[in-house]
Amino acid sequence: MNITIIAETGGNRLHGVTSQLVGAANELGGTITLLCPGGVGEIEASEISGVSKVISLKGDCFSSFDSGAWSTVMAPHCDGIVIASSSPTGRELASQIASKIGVPVVQDLTGIDQDMKMTRSVYSGKAIETSTASGSCVITLRQNAFESAGSGGNAELITVDSTSEVSVAVKEAMAKAGERLDVSEADIVISGGRGMGEPANFSHLNEVADVIGAAVGASRAAVDSWDEIPHSMQVGQTGKTVNPSLYIAVGISGAIQHLAGMRSSKYIVAINKDPDAPIFGVADYGIVATWEEALPSLKEELAKL
Ligand SMILES: Cc1cc2nc3c(=O)[nH]c(=O)nc-3n(C[C@H](O)[C@H](O)[C@H](O)COP(=O)(O)OP(=O)(O)OC[C@H]3O[C@@H](n4cnc5c(N)ncnc54)[C@H](O)[C@@H]3O)c2cc1C
């Protein structure tokens, strides 16, 4: 069985989730080819254990993400089972590649075995769907749901220049000034809800986030109530799905639609003044207190680590 993995990149480096994609592929067994868009992290990629071949795709189109252009270049190199990350870019790329090579796509898997039995959560995390695939398909895997492959590999490295294959490509995407780490990419997320009282109080979350290198998210109630909190920060059923190692929910009640986007986080910490708040039902650690009481000491203690 051939397996093609699309390396996840960000900020001109290989994203850690790429090793998790390889880890999952190693469990399936087969010959693994890793595609590195723009050649980003090609050496590091070739050293991931289990990878047989790295195809480093060079070309103008890789200067900025454009799923149309990227999938045009990548599709001819996709063979067998194609695996990408379930990030926003990974999902978009997966759909485009699946349509170009004419195979099914299954998004956001949290489990897969050698018989291609695949699991993912549906209905806001209330049920687990199991499906199987025979033959080629494109799948995306949720971050942190799979063990990373180790290092120590020595894959063959091939460079392909695809400049002439793409006629239209995005040249530059300008990030908004001062934009923080995106919640769907971060390994630690601290989110605020309506319990934060007013948008200016999100500065307290930013301060904790700066100490631990976290992204800042929000509940829909916070996003809907305050123009200063953009929709891009929303976690949940109609926002982003996150799966970080640590999720800290502050002043968030824990409505089912919010849980849908974060309940699979490895560790969940909740700060809420209401001991009966549903968020405590999914939290590994709960602090029954106002955020005004809890956040300063949390920040102080985290800064000591
Ligand atoms: C179709 C649909 C889709 C939805 N999609 C989403 C989604 O994607 N994401 C999402 O989040 N929601 C979503 N919702 C909304 C969801 O149902 C809830 O209304 C929302 O999550 C509530 O946000 P909240 O917990 O911030 O606010 P609230 O429910 O108002 O809870 C605020 C919490 O803060 C606590 N609190 C108050 N003051 C303090 C303080 N000083 N210190 C500590 N704690 C305090 C309170 O005890 C309370 O638990 C959706 C709803 C629908 C119908």
The ligand as an SDF file (V2000), in Angstrom:
LIG
                    3D

 53 58  0  0  0  0  0  0  0  0999 V2000
  -26.6130   26.4900   16.2050 C   0  0  0  0  0  0  0  0  0  0  0  0
  -25.7670   27.0060   17.3140 C   0  0  0  0  0  0  0  0  0  0  0  0
  -24.3910   27.0260   17.1400 C   0  0  0  0  0  0  0  0  0  0  0  0
  -23.5770   27.5070   18.1630 C   0  0  0  0  0  0  0  0  0  0  0  0
  -22.1980   27.5060   17.9900 N   0  0  0  0  0  0  0  0  0  0  0  0
  -21.4240   27.8720   19.0180 C   0  0  0  0  0  0  0  0  0  0  0  0
  -20.0000   27.8120   18.9020 C   0  0  0  0  0  0  0  0  0  0  0  0
  -19.4360   27.4870   17.8600 O   0  0  0  0  0  0  0  0  0  0  0  0
  -19.2600   28.1660   19.9840 N   0  0  0  0  0  0  0  0  0  0  0  0
  -19.8160   28.5660   21.1690 C   0  0  0  0  0  0  0  0  0  0  0  0
  -19.0670   28.8660   22.1100 O   0  0  0  0  0  0  0  0  0  0  0  0
  -21.1500   28.6390   21.2860 N   0  0  0  0  0  0  0  0  0  0  0  0
  -21.9650   28.3300   20.2490 C   0  0  0  0  0  0  0  0  0  0  0  0
  -23.2960   28.4500   20.3710 N   0  0  0  0  0  0  0  0  0  0  0  0
  -23.8310   29.1570   21.5520 C   0  0  0  0  0  0  0  0  0  0  0  0
  -23.9240   28.3020   22.8000 C   0  0  0  0  0  0  0  0  0  0  0  0
  -25.1700   27.6330   22.8180 O   0  0  0  0  0  0  0  0  0  0  0  0
  -23.8270   29.1880   24.0710 C   0  0  0  0  0  0  0  0  0  0  0  0
  -24.8240   30.1830   24.0190 O   0  0  0  0  0  0  0  0  0  0  0  0
  -22.4720   29.8790   24.2380 C   0  0  0  0  0  0  0  0  0  0  0  0
  -21.4250   28.9400   24.1020 O   0  0  0  0  0  0  0  0  0  0  0  0
  -22.3890   30.5190   25.6060 C   0  0  0  0  0  0  0  0  0  0  0  0
  -21.1950   31.2240   25.7290 O   0  0  0  0  0  0  0  0  0  0  0  0
  -20.5820   31.5320   27.1620 P   0  0  0  0  0  0  0  0  0  0  0  0
  -20.3870   30.2660   27.8770 O   0  0  0  0  0  0  0  0  0  0  0  0
  -19.4160   32.4160   26.9400 O   0  0  0  0  0  0  0  0  0  0  0  0
  -21.7050   32.4540   27.8230 O   0  0  0  0  0  0  0  0  0  0  0  0
  -22.7110   32.1650   29.0050 P   0  0  0  0  0  0  0  0  0  0  0  0
  -23.5700   30.9930   28.7170 O   0  0  0  0  0  0  0  0  0  0  0  0
  -23.3710   33.4690   29.2800 O   0  0  0  0  0  0  0  0  0  0  0  0
  -21.7900   31.7370   30.2380 O   0  0  0  0  0  0  0  0  0  0  0  0
  -20.9430   32.6100   30.8940 C   0  0  0  0  0  0  0  0  0  0  0  0
  -20.2840   31.8450   32.0100 C   0  0  0  0  0  0  0  0  0  0  0  0
  -19.3650   32.6910   32.6690 O   0  0  0  0  0  0  0  0  0  0  0  0
  -19.4440   32.4550   34.0760 C   0  0  0  0  0  0  0  0  0  0  0  0
  -18.9950   33.7050   34.7030 N   0  0  0  0  0  0  0  0  0  0  0  0
  -19.6530   34.8860   34.8020 C   0  0  0  0  0  0  0  0  0  0  0  0
  -18.8850   35.8170   35.3970 N   0  0  0  0  0  0  0  0  0  0  0  0
  -17.7160   35.2010   35.7150 C   0  0  0  0  0  0  0  0  0  0  0  0
  -16.4890   35.6290   36.3230 C   0  0  0  0  0  0  0  0  0  0  0  0
  -16.3220   36.9020   36.7440 N   0  0  0  0  0  0  0  0  0  0  0  0
  -15.5020   34.7180   36.4840 N   0  0  0  0  0  0  0  0  0  0  0  0
  -15.6430   33.4150   36.0730 C   0  0  0  0  0  0  0  0  0  0  0  0
  -16.7820   32.9680   35.4880 N   0  0  0  0  0  0  0  0  0  0  0  0
  -17.7890   33.8510   35.2960 C   0  0  0  0  0  0  0  0  0  0  0  0
  -20.8840   32.1090   34.3340 C   0  0  0  0  0  0  0  0  0  0  0  0
  -21.0210   31.3460   35.5250 O   0  0  0  0  0  0  0  0  0  0  0  0
  -21.2500   31.3150   33.0810 C   0  0  0  0  0  0  0  0  0  0  0  0
  -21.0250   29.9290   33.2990 O   0  0  0  0  0  0  0  0  0  0  0  0
  -24.1390   27.9820   19.3660 C   0  0  0  0  0  0  0  0  0  0  0  0
  -25.5370   27.9560   19.5210 C   0  0  0  0  0  0  0  0  0  0  0  0
  -26.3330   27.4810   18.5110 C   0  0  0  0  0  0  0  0  0  0  0  0
  -27.8170   27.4440   18.7260 C   0  0  0  0  0  0  0  0  0  0  0  0
  1  2  1  0
  2  3  1  0
  2 52  2  0
  3  4  2  0
  4  5  1  0
  4 50  1  0
  5  6  2  0
  6  7  1  0
  6 13  1  0
  7  8  2  0
  7  9  1  0
  9 10  1  0
 10 11  2  0
 10 12  1  0
 12 13  2  0
 13 14  1  0
 14 15  1  0
 14 50  1  0
 15 16  1  0
 16 17  1  0
 16 18  1  0
 18 19  1  0
 18 20  1  0
 20 21  1  0
 20 22  1  0
 22 23  1  0
 23 24  1  0
 24 25  2  0
 24 26  1  0
 24 27  1  0
 27 28  1  0
 28 29  2  0
 28 30  1  0
 28 31  1  0
 31 32  1  0
 32 33  1  0
 33 34  1  0
 33 48  1  0
 34 35  1  0
 35 36  1  0
 35 46  1  0
 36 37  1  0
 36 45  1  0
 37 38  2  0
 38 39  1  0
 39 40  1  0
 39 45  2  0
 40 41  1  0
 40 42  2  0
 42 43  1  0
 43 44  2  0
 44 45  1  0
 46 47  1  0
 46 48  1  0
 48 49  1  0
 50 51  2  0
 51 52  1  0
 52 53  1  0
M  END
$$$$
